[in-house]
Structures are given as C-alpha cells and as structure tokens.
Amino acid sequence: DLPPSLVWRTVVNEMYGTYMVGTFHNSGQYRNLNGSAIFWEIDEKLDVREGKIMQFNPETAHRVKDNGSINWVGNIGLDGKKNYVRDNTQREHCLFGLHILATSCDKVDKVYVVESQKTAIAMRIDSILAERRRCRDTQSFEPPIFLATGGCAMLRKDLLAPLSGFCVEVIPDSGKATEHWREAVAGMPNVVVNDCMERLRMSGARMRT
C-alpha cells in the first residue's frame, strides 16, 4: 500500500486534472496574478466559456482577498496568446466542473452543486479517500460529481438547465445563502436544497453559548 501522504497527493493531482484547473502567467500588466489558479468554466459540450483567475495563499490555502486578486481570462487573456475566450464565445457562464458530465453522465444519476470551486474539488477528493478507507479498492468506484456556481449570487435556473436529467442536490454555504438558494431553485422538480452547512453553523452556535 502507498503511504497516506502519497495517496493524498496522488488523488489531489488527479482531481486538478479532472477539473482542468490551470495556472495563470502574464508578463505584463497582470503579472501580480502570476501563479494564481484558473478555474476554467467548460460546459457539457467541452466548450470553454470562461476562466476565473483567483489568488490563494500557498501557506494557508485561503483565497487572497486583496484588491485585484480575482479576474477573468475573458477580460485580460493569457500572455502572448489570442484571447479566444473573449473573441470566440459569448462568455456565458456555466457551472464549474460541468465538463465532467461529458464522460460520466451514463454512470451517475445525481449531481451536487456547491458555491466555491475549491469546495467542489475538496468534496470529490474526500469522497474518494473515504471510499478508499472503507474498501481500499476504488477501481470500480465512480465518485460523486460536485459542481460549483462560483458564488452565492451565481445560482440561477438557467445555470442548472444542463442538469435537467439528473437528481440535483444544491448545498449552499450557511447564512443568507440558504434562503437565497431555496428561492433560486423554487419550482425545479429535480432539485433539492441540502441545508447541512446551515444546520452545522447553528449547532456550533448553540455549543458556543
């Protein structure tokens, strides 16, 4: 058996490939973003819609919240290359990770939607590691698909339209997001809201008091 640390690194590398996360480089005006992650928005037809550029602190893994730490490939392009995102598409957003359905749609019937791209990747990694702890043989295991809206306000019915053939469970962050997402998916028969994050927050608040 591989040591746990190597298993973890291997799974993480695989998931960054699965979600096609890139790295930003620009020698000009936006070089302050060099090394940032690019969370590509690629739809179920494998068309690139956009790429969200986000800086993270390598020591804490938390997002850098300084002014200018977030941008879009469609706005600034990539160093020395034509801005095909801006020039060749309408730049309509889609769910992060949606392209995974192109190869997995016949293997799953349920899809989960969370807010942040980092959470979607982490949840899929956790599901794989949990399955490995249970049985160690994960060759035939199809991990659940976690997609991300990219933010609380980004959830809309048109964004969920490609998931009409799946059972969809949306998992908002705690606080106002829960009510907002309930309203956003109202009337969609294949979508349910999982308020586990809100319940976890309320449970923690009761324990502190």
N, C-alpha and C positions, 0 to 999 in steps of 0.2 A: 504494500500500500504506500501511496505517496504521503509525505508528511502533510499535516493540515495546512500549514502555511503555503506550501506549493500548490495544493489543491485549490485553495482560496485564490491565489494569484492566477492560476490557470483558468478558473471559471470567470474571474473578472475580465481577463483578456478576451475570452470568448464572447462575453456579453457586450463588450465595447465593439467587437466586430459585428455581432448580431444587430446592434442598434446603429452601426455605422457612424460612431462618434469620431469626429475629426479634430485636428489641431490647427489653430489659426497662426498664420505667419504673414506679416506685412512689413516691408522695409520703409514704408512711407509714413503718412500722417497717422496711421493707426497702429504703429509698432508698439504702443503701450499695451496692446491686447495680445501681443505675441505669447504663445504658449497656452492661450485660452482654449477651452473646449468649443467645438462646433457641434451643436445638436441639430443634425440635418432633419428636416421635415420632408419625408419621402412617402408618397401615397401608395395605395394598394396596387397601383399600376406601375410602380417603381419610377414614377416621375418625381424629380426633385422640385419641391415647392419653395423651400426657404432653408436657411441655416441660421440658428440662433447662436451668437457668439457670447460666451459667458466666462468670466474670470473666476477661478477658485483659488483659495489659499492652499498651497500644497501641504502645509503642516496641519491644518485643521479640517481640510476638505469642505469648508464652508464657502459659500459664494462671497466674493468681494463686492461690497456694496458702495464703493466709491463711485463718484460721477464718471460716466464713460466706461464702466466696466462691463456693460452689455451693449451689443449692437447686432445688426443683421447682415448676412452676406449680401442680401439684395440691396442693401444701402451702400456698402463700401467695396464689395468684391474681394477677390483674393489677389495677392501680389503677383503682378506680371501676367495675369490671365483675364480673358474676357469675362465680364460679369454676366454669365449665362443665366443666373437666377433672375436678375433684373430684366435682361433683354429678351429672354425666350419664354417666360411664363407670366401669368397674371399675378403671381405671388400670392395666391390664395392659400391661407394656412391650412394645414391638416394636422391630425394628431401625430405626435412624435412616436415613432415605432410602428406606424401603420403599415409600412412595407413588409413587416414580418408576416402579415396575413397572406402575402403572395405565395409563400411556401408552406404555410401552416394551416390555412383555412379548412382543409379537409381533415385535420387532426384534432381540432378544438371546436367546442361549441359555446364557450364562454370567454369573455374578454373583460379585463379590469381596466378602469381608467382612473388615474391619479392626477395630481396637479403638476408636480415638477418632474423634469426629465430624469434627474438624479434618483428620485424615488422610484420611478418605473424600473430603472436598471437595478437598483438595490433590491427591490421586491422579487424580481426574477432570479437574481443571484441567490437570495435567501431561500427561494423555493427549491432550487437545485441542490443547495447544500443541505437543506432539511431532508430531502429525499435520499441523498447520499447517506446521511446519518441513520436513516430508517433501514435501508436495504443495501447500500453501497453500490449496487448495480443500477446505474442510471442510463444504460444504453438505450432502453426502450421507453424511458421516461420523457414525456412531452411536457416541458414546463409551461405553466400558465402564461398567457400573454398580458403584459402590463403596458399600457399606453399612457401618454401624458398630454395634457392640454397646454402646458407651459405657463399656467397661471389660473387663479380662481375665475377671473372675469372672462377667460377664453372659452369656457364651456358653452357651446351653443348646439342647438339641434342639428344644424347643417353640418357641424363638425363630426357629429355622431352618425350621420347618414350612411357612411360606408359600413357601419356595423349593424345594419338592419337585419341581417341574417343570423345574428348571434344573440345570446343572452349577455347583457352588459351590466356590470356592476360598477358604479362610479363611487369612488372613495375620496370625498373632499377632505381637506385639512380641517382642523377644528375651528370653532368660532363662527363668524358670519358666513363662511364658505358653505357650511352645511345647508343652511336655508336657501342660499343663492342657487346651489346646485339642485335642490329639490324643485325650485321654481323653473329652472332651466330645462329639466327633463320631464316636466309635468305632461302627461298625455302620451308619453312614449311607452308602449306596452312591453317592449323588450328590455327596458332599462329600470334598474332599481338602485336606490341610494343606500350605501353602507355607511352608517354614521359611527363606525368604530373609533375613529380619531376623536370625535366629539365626546363620546362616552368615556374614552380614556382620559381626556382632559378633565372632564367633570369628576371622574374617580380620583384623579390626582389632586384636584382642588379640595375634595372632601377630606382626603388624607392629610393635607397640609393644615386644615382647620381642626 
